[in-house]
Amino acid sequence: MANKILRIVLIIVLFIVFFELGLFSSYTIVTAEAPNVQGLIDMQVSKIQEMLNPEKVNDVLIKDPTPVNISNKKEVALKMENLSKVDGVNVDSMNITTYEDTENKNFTVNIEALGYASPNSTSGQIVISQNPSFKVIATGQASYKENGLRVDENTVTINSVLKLY
């Protein structure tokens, strides 16, 4: 029995040694420099510690967002329009999701909507485009009120405004 355990440990040690030698040699080939052995080992140890960190387990276990329906879409769209400096936010394209438990009193929601730019003026004509120009991504705090689930407009923050081409 001890002989089998010794063989398994020996195979694991040999695997680690060959892996490290391969890492160092490939580093040398790619960078044309001598490897920083301590730096490479520290990087590997820190990555393994990050994977085994119990606080990061939820980041590894990716779950699908839960779609939610809110009762104040128009107010949230106006707030997103003002904060993102676009000329309009399409309420019909608004997608509201959360990764948190919807049974909580307050929870964070992610809001995505299409935004529109101002009409272009060329040679005296105003050209109104029906194609969205931006994708606006925001977050806010949602809670249940007397008339359904509502997002507090004062908590809406813009995460990004992406230009669509």
N, C-alpha and C positions, 0 to 999 in steps of 0.2 A: 504494500500500500504506500509506504513512504517513498518507494522507488518511482511509482507513478506520479506522485505529487512533485517530486524532484524533477522529473522529465517535463511536466507541464510548466513548472516555474522556469526551467532552462529554455523551453521553447518561447515563452513570453519574453524573457530577457533577450534572447537572440533576435526576436522580432523587433523589439524596441531599439536594439543596437543597429540593426540593418536599416530601420526606418530613419534613425538619426543620421547615419552615414549617408543615406540617400538624400536627406534634406540638406546636409552640409555640402555635398558634391553638387547638387542642382543649384544651390545658392551661388556657389563658385562659378558655375557655368553661366548662369543668367547675369550675374553682376560683374563678372571678371575681377572679383576682389576676394580676398580671404574672408571667410565667414566670421561674424562676431558670434562666437559660440555661446557666450553668456547671454547675449541679447536674444538669440533664437530660442534658447531654452527658457528664458524668462517669459518670452512671448507665448510659448506653448503652455507653460504652467498657468499663466494668467487666463488664457482662453479656456483651459480645462476647468479652472476655478469658477469662471463665469458660467459655464454650462452646468456645473454642479451646485451653484448658488441657489438655495431654496427660494429666495425672493424673486429670482428670474424665471421660475418654472412657468408662470402664466405667460411670459413672453414667448416661450418655446411652444406652448400649447395654444396654437392660434385657433380662435373660435370665430364663427361667422357673426357679423353684427346683426342685431335685432332691429328690424324696421319698426318705426313708431309713427303714429299719426298725431299731429298737433292741431289745436283748434285756432291758433293765431298765426297762420302762415303768412298772411298779408303784412302784419306788423313786423314779423321777423324778416320778411323780404325787404321791406322799407329800411329797416335797421342795417341789413347787409348792404343795401344799395348805398346808404350814407357812409358807412364805414369803409367800403371798398372803393369808393369814388367811381363806380360805374354808373351808367345812365338808366339802368333798369335791371331788375332781377325777375326771371320768369318763375312765377309761383307754381305753375304746372310741372316744371322740371325739377322742383325741389325734392331732394331725397334726404330723409332724416333717419339716422340710425344711431344705435348705442351698443356699446360692449358691456355696459353695466346692467345690474338687475333692475328691471322696470318696476319691481315691487317696492323699491326704496322711495322715501319721501321726495328726495331730490336726486337727480342723476344727470350726468353729462351726455349731451347728444352731439353728434357730428352732422353738420348740415352742408349739403352740396347743392348748388343751383347754377343755372346758366345765366350769364350777365350779358347785357347789350351795351354797345358803345353809342355815342351820339351820332345822329345822321351826318353823312358826309355831304359837303357842298362842293360841287364841281361845275364850273362854268355857269354859275347862276342857278343851277338846278339843285334841289335837295333830293338826295337818293336815300331812301329809307330801306335798310336791309333787314330782312326777317331772320337772318342767320345770326346766332349768338356769337359774340366776340370773345367772351371770357367764361371761365369756370371759376366760381367763387366757392371757397371751402372755408367753413366757419365752425365754431363750437359754441355751445351755450348750456345753461343749466335749465333742465325741464322739471316740472313738478305738476302734480294733479291739483287742479282748482275746481271750483264749483261747476264750471262749464267744460270740463275735460282736461286733457293734458295740454299744458301751455309751456312755451319757452319764455323765460324772463328776458325781455329785449335788452335790459341793462347788462346782462351777462354775456351777450353775443360778442365774440371776438373773431376777427378774420385771421385765418391761418395762412391762406395763400389766395392769390388771384392769378389764374393761369390764362395766358393768351392762347386762344384757339386759332388755328390756321386752316 
